[in-house]
Amino acid sequence: MVFSISAVALFGIVLALMLRFRAVTAGGAIVAALFGFFVASTGIAPVVNSTITDLLHALPGLH
């Protein structure tokens, strides 16, 4: 039986566990960067980009 997991899912799980157990070190920074790199190459990248852009545009109106 072959088990396959995408790099996005793998790095996401590792990053979530590191954040959960407060074990974010230099290795955690590398995992976070790799997770972001692989998310950027998936189909969800435009959604993430527009969400961040919308949040940044909404921040000045919060004061």
Buried (B, 14 or more C-beta within 10 A) or exposed (E): EEEEEEBBEBBBEBBEEBEEEEEEEEEBEEBBEBBEEBBEEEEEEEEEEEEEEEEEEEEEEEE
